[in-house]
Amino acid sequence: MPDFDRLPLTRLGLLNEWHHTGGRAVKRAEPTRVGGHSGSGKGTAMTWTWRLEGADGTEINDPVPPAHSNQSDAESWLGENWRELADVGVAQVRLLDSGTEVYGPMPLAED
């Protein structure tokens, strides 16, 4: 199974979504992004999607993965469905945020 717990979130441009003010932790409304793509403005919904690929990197368009409103939901979906995707020939995936690659390729082969 791919090791989803070892995703380099700080290197992906996301900082901890919790920050401390006055000795108490407060959850941010949205994760802070460092550099890279930041959307087209305040209030713009980001769409998190997976690009499915064969072993040679060619995009696979069937099945079509659903779009998600946040990275966590997208990663949860992949964690629940990676075996079925591998069974139909998906060898690797890339996570996209509003069309911009966040990370990948990530192989779906079981180690």
Beta strands, then each sheet from edge to edge (+ up, - down):
strand 1: 18-21
strand 2: 24-27
strand 3: 48-53
strand 4: 92-97
strand 5: 100-107
sheet 1: 1+ 2-
sheet 2: 3+ 4- 5+
end
